[in-house]
Amino acid sequence: MKEGIHPEYREVVFQDMANGFKFITRSTVQTRETIKMDDGKEYPLMKLDVTSESHPFYTGAQQRIIETGRVEKFRQKFARTGAPVAKA
């Protein structure tokens, strides 16, 4: 490999800001902050808005929209009442 053209590949802590969940993985992401973990080492820190620990789809908190009856609701809402329409 050529020297000096590849980004630095190192261990980085990703932190979920919604619930504080942290995990360490290897990445080339550039960060400005660092964090000291329980093992005593200091790692670069990447803050995330959502991870699998807080995303509603993965936590089971997401409500599924019941699609049955949507057409029927539309028809009921916009059904013609049979009253004559005034023409201008």
Accessible surface in RSA format (square Angstrom, percent):
REM  Atomic radii and reference values for relative SASA: ProtOr
REM  Chains: A
REM  Algorithm: Lee & Richards
REM  Probe-radius: 1.40
REM  Slices: 20
REM RES _ NUM      All-atoms   Total-Side   Main-Chain    Non-polar    All polar
REM                ABS   REL    ABS   REL    ABS   REL    ABS   REL    ABS   REL
RES MET A   1   201.95 104.6 125.90  83.3  76.05 181.1 111.58  94.9  90.37 119.7
RES LYS A   2   153.56  74.9 139.72  85.7  13.84  32.9  88.69  79.8  64.87  69.1
RES GLU A   3   164.65  94.5 140.28 106.1  24.36  58.0  66.69 129.0  97.96  80.0
RES GLY A   4    84.23 103.9   0.00   N/A  84.23 103.9  41.32 113.4  42.91  96.1
RES ILE A   5   113.08  64.4  79.78  59.4  33.30  80.3  86.97  62.6  26.11  70.9
RES HIS A   6    96.72  52.9  73.23  50.9  23.49  60.1  53.56  55.2  43.16  50.2
RES PRO A   7    84.20  61.4  63.03  57.5  21.17  77.0  74.39  61.4   9.80  60.9
RES GLU A   8   113.47  65.1 100.30  75.9  13.17  31.4  44.10  85.3  69.37  56.6
RES TYR A   9   128.49  60.0 110.47  62.9  18.03  46.9  76.56  57.5  51.93  64.0
RES ARG A  10    42.66  17.9  41.16  21.0   1.50   3.6  28.29  38.7  14.37   8.7
RES GLU A  11    71.40  41.0  66.59  50.4   4.81  11.5  11.64  22.5  59.76  48.8
RES VAL A  12     0.00   0.0   0.00   0.0   0.00   0.0   0.00   0.0   0.00   0.0
RES VAL A  13     0.00   0.0   0.00   0.0   0.00   0.0   0.00   0.0   0.00   0.0
RES PHE A  14    27.80  13.9  27.80  17.2   0.00   0.0  27.80  16.9   0.00   0.0
RES GLN A  15    28.78  16.1  28.78  21.0   0.00   0.0   0.00   0.0  28.78  21.8
RES ASP A  16     0.00   0.0   0.00   0.0   0.00   0.0   0.00   0.0   0.00   0.0
RES MET A  17    97.45  50.5  69.98  46.3  27.47  65.4  71.74  61.0  25.71  34.1
RES ALA A  18    72.46  66.6  28.98  44.7  43.48  98.9  40.36  56.8  32.10  85.0
RES ASN A  19    81.44  56.2  42.51  41.1  38.93  93.7  39.89  96.0  41.55  40.2
RES GLY A  20    34.79  42.9   0.00   N/A  34.79  42.9  22.08  60.6  12.72  28.5
RES PHE A  21    80.12  40.1  71.49  44.3   8.64  22.5  79.85  48.4   0.27   0.8
RES LYS A  22    82.55  40.3  62.62  38.4  19.93  47.5  15.88  14.3  66.66  71.0
RES PHE A  23    72.60  36.3  67.05  41.5   5.55  14.4  72.60  44.0   0.00   0.0
RES ILE A  24    69.33  39.5  40.37  30.1  28.96  69.8  40.37  29.1  28.96  78.6
RES THR A  25    58.07  41.3  50.81  51.5   7.26  17.3  28.62  38.4  29.46  44.5
RES ARG A  26   116.32  48.8 100.99  51.5  15.32  36.5  46.18  63.1  70.14  42.5
RES SER A  27    22.34  18.9  17.28  23.1   5.06  11.7   9.90  21.1  12.44  17.4
RES THR A  28    56.82  40.4  49.46  50.1   7.37  17.6  18.42  24.7  38.41  58.1
RES VAL A  29    40.95  26.9  31.53  28.5   9.42  22.7  40.28  35.0   0.66   1.8
RES GLN A  30   132.91  74.3 111.79  81.7  21.12  50.3  63.06 134.2  69.85  53.0
RES THR A  31    37.36  26.6   3.67   3.7  33.70  80.3   7.95  10.7  29.42  44.5
RES ARG A  32   244.14 102.5 202.11 103.0  42.03 100.1  81.48 111.4 162.66  98.6
RES GLU A  33    83.89  48.2  78.62  59.5   5.26  12.5  35.68  69.0  48.20  39.4
RES THR A  34    80.59  57.3  56.44  57.2  24.15  57.5  37.66  50.6  42.93  64.9
RES ILE A  35    33.13  18.9  27.98  20.8   5.15  12.4  33.13  23.9   0.00   0.0
RES LYS A  36   146.52  71.5 120.37  73.9  26.15  62.3  63.72  57.4  82.80  88.2
RES MET A  37    38.11  19.7  29.43  19.5   8.67  20.6  30.58  26.0   7.53  10.0
RES ASP A  38   156.90 109.9 120.11 119.5  36.80  87.0  45.44 106.9 111.46 111.2
RES ASP A  39    88.01  61.7  48.89  48.7  39.12  92.5  48.01 113.0  40.01  39.9
RES GLY A  40    43.74  53.9   0.00   N/A  43.74  53.9  26.20  71.9  17.54  39.3
RES LYS A  41   123.96  60.5 118.77  72.9   5.19  12.4  74.13  66.7  49.83  53.1
RES GLU A  42   115.69  66.4  85.72  64.9  29.97  71.4  27.34  52.9  88.35  72.1
RES TYR A  43    15.72   7.3  15.16   8.6   0.56   1.5  10.04   7.5   5.68   7.0
RES PRO A  44    25.50  18.6  25.50  23.2   0.00   0.0  25.50  21.1   0.00   0.0
RES LEU A  45    14.97   8.3   9.43   6.7   5.54  13.9   9.43   6.6   5.54  14.9
RES MET A  46    62.22  32.2  61.74  40.9   0.48   1.1  53.12  45.2   9.11  12.1
RES LYS A  47    92.15  45.0  72.39  44.4  19.75  47.0  34.51  31.1  57.64  61.4
RES LEU A  48    47.89  26.7  44.40  31.8   3.49   8.8  47.89  33.6   0.00   0.0
RES ASP A  49   120.82  84.6 107.86 107.4  12.96  30.6  30.44  71.7  90.37  90.1
RES VAL A  50    81.58  53.7  61.71  55.9  19.86  47.9  61.71  53.6  19.86  53.9
RES THR A  51    16.65  11.8   6.90   7.0   9.75  23.2  16.65  22.4   0.00   0.0
RES SER A  52    68.38  57.8  55.40  73.9  12.99  29.9  29.93  63.7  38.45  53.9
RES GLU A  53    83.90  48.2  70.72  53.5  13.19  31.4   3.07   5.9  80.84  66.0
RES SER A  54    31.76  26.8   7.91  10.6  23.85  54.9  12.61  26.9  19.15  26.8
RES HIS A  55    66.46  36.3  66.39  46.1   0.08   0.2  36.30  37.4  30.16  35.1
RES PRO A  56    61.85  45.1  61.18  55.8   0.66   2.4  61.85  51.1   0.00   0.0
RES PHE A  57   131.25  65.7 115.40  71.5  15.85  41.2 116.03  70.3  15.22  43.6
RES TYR A  58   146.59  68.4 112.20  63.8  34.39  89.5  70.99  53.3  75.60  93.2
RES THR A  59    69.85  49.7  32.46  32.9  37.40  89.1  38.04  51.1  31.82  48.1
RES GLY A  60    64.67  79.7   0.00   N/A  64.67  79.7  35.92  98.6  28.75  64.4
RES ALA A  61    71.06  65.3  46.09  71.1  24.97  56.8  57.17  80.5  13.89  36.8
RES GLN A  62    96.69  54.1  78.00  57.0  18.69  44.5  19.97  42.5  76.72  58.2
RES GLN A  63   156.71  87.6 140.21 102.5  16.50  39.3  57.98 123.4  98.72  74.9
RES ARG A  64   216.36  90.8 192.64  98.2  23.71  56.5  74.68 102.1 141.68  85.9
RES ILE A  65   141.13  80.3 118.69  88.4  22.45  54.1 123.91  89.2  17.22  46.7
RES ILE A  66   136.24  77.5 118.75  88.5  17.49  42.2 123.26  88.8  12.98  35.2
RES GLU A  67   122.74  70.5 108.79  82.3  13.95  33.2  25.75  49.8  96.99  79.2
RES THR A  68   113.85  81.0  97.77  99.1  16.08  38.3  88.63 119.0  25.22  38.1
RES GLY A  69    26.14  32.2   0.00   N/A  26.14  32.2  18.24  50.0   7.90  17.7
RES ARG A  70   144.04  60.5 136.49  69.6   7.55  18.0  35.77  48.9 108.28  65.6
RES VAL A  71    85.09  56.0  81.62  73.9   3.47   8.4  84.24  73.2   0.85   2.3
RES GLU A  72    95.53  54.8  93.80  71.0   1.73   4.1  52.77 102.1  42.77  34.9
RES LYS A  73   142.85  69.7 137.94  84.6   4.90  11.7  85.61  77.1  57.24  61.0
RES PHE A  74   125.94  63.0 120.61  74.7   5.33  13.9 125.42  76.0   0.52   1.5
RES ARG A  75   157.60  66.2 153.45  78.2   4.15   9.9  53.76  73.5 103.85  62.9
RES GLN A  76   142.03  79.4 117.80  86.1  24.23  57.7  43.73  93.1  98.30  74.6
RES LYS A  77   159.57  77.8 124.82  76.6  34.75  82.7  80.03  72.0  79.54  84.7
RES PHE A  78   124.37  62.2  98.04  60.7  26.33  68.5 104.05  63.1  20.31  58.1
RES ALA A  79    61.65  56.7  39.29  60.6  22.36  50.9  47.64  67.1  14.01  37.1
RES ARG A  80   231.99  97.4 198.90 101.4  33.09  78.8  76.99 105.2 155.00  93.9
RES THR A  81   128.31  91.3  86.76  88.0  41.55  99.0  82.12 110.3  46.20  69.8
RES GLY A  82    70.59  87.1   0.00   N/A  70.59  87.1  40.99 112.5  29.61  66.3
RES ALA A  83    68.07  62.6  47.90  73.9  20.17  45.9  53.59  75.5  14.48  38.4
RES PRO A  84   131.37  95.7 101.87  92.9  29.50 107.2 112.76  93.1  18.61 115.7
RES VAL A  85   129.40  85.2 107.32  97.2  22.09  53.2 112.05  97.4  17.36  47.1
RES ALA A  86   101.33  93.2  67.92 104.8  33.40  76.0  78.22 110.1  23.11  61.2
RES LYS A  87   193.44  94.4 155.82  95.6  37.62  89.6 104.28  93.9  89.16  95.0
RES ALA A  88   154.32 141.9  72.49 111.9  81.83 186.1 108.86 153.3  45.46 120.4
END  Absolute sums over single chains surface
CHAIN  1 A     8251.8       6404.5       1847.3       4578.6       3673.2
END  Absolute sums over all chains
TOTAL          8251.8       6404.5       1847.3       4578.6       3673.2
